[in-house]
């Protein structure tokens, strides 16, 4: 099955750039995500992780 797909893609000019672009998008997205995660403030992470355990912080729309 792959040879049928590869045969059709051989005739398209400029098609070889798309896998490189996809790899670069993938790489830079996860590099940015990695940098964002490791530079996030520890105090904010602790505040967000304790949010479900806090009492009396329900949304006023439901009351």
N, C-alpha and C positions, 0 to 999 in steps of 0.2 A: 504494500500500500504506500509506503514511503517513497518508492521510486516514481509512482504516479504524481505525487505532489511535487517532488523534487524536479521532475521533468518539466512540469508546468512553470515552476518558479525560475528555471534556468533561462527562460525566454524574456523575462521582465528585466529591463535595464534599470540599474540603481537599486535593486531589491536588497543587495548585501548590506546596506547601511541600516536597515530597520532592526536587525538583531543587535547591532552595536548600540543604537539609540535606546532600545528597550533595556539592555544591560546597564547602560549609564543611568537611566531613570531609576531603575531598581536599586543600583548601588548608592546613588546620591540620596534617595529617599530614606533608605535604611541607615546610611551614615548620619543624616540629619536627625533621624529618630534616636539613634544611639547617643549623639551629642546632647539632644534635648533631655533625654532620660537621665544622663549622668551629671547634668548641670542643674537639674531641678532641685530646689531647696528642700532640705530634709525636714524642716519645720512644716512646710506646706504638705509634704507627703504624710507626715504624722497626723496633721489636722484632717486631711481627707480620709485617712484610714480609720480614724475614730468617729467620723461623722455618723455612721449607722448606729453607734452606741449611745449617742447623746439623746437625752429626753427633752421633750418640750420644744422641738424644732420642726413640728409639722407645718405643712403648707396651710395658710389660712383660707385657701379656696375651698377646701374640703369640709370646713366647719360651718 
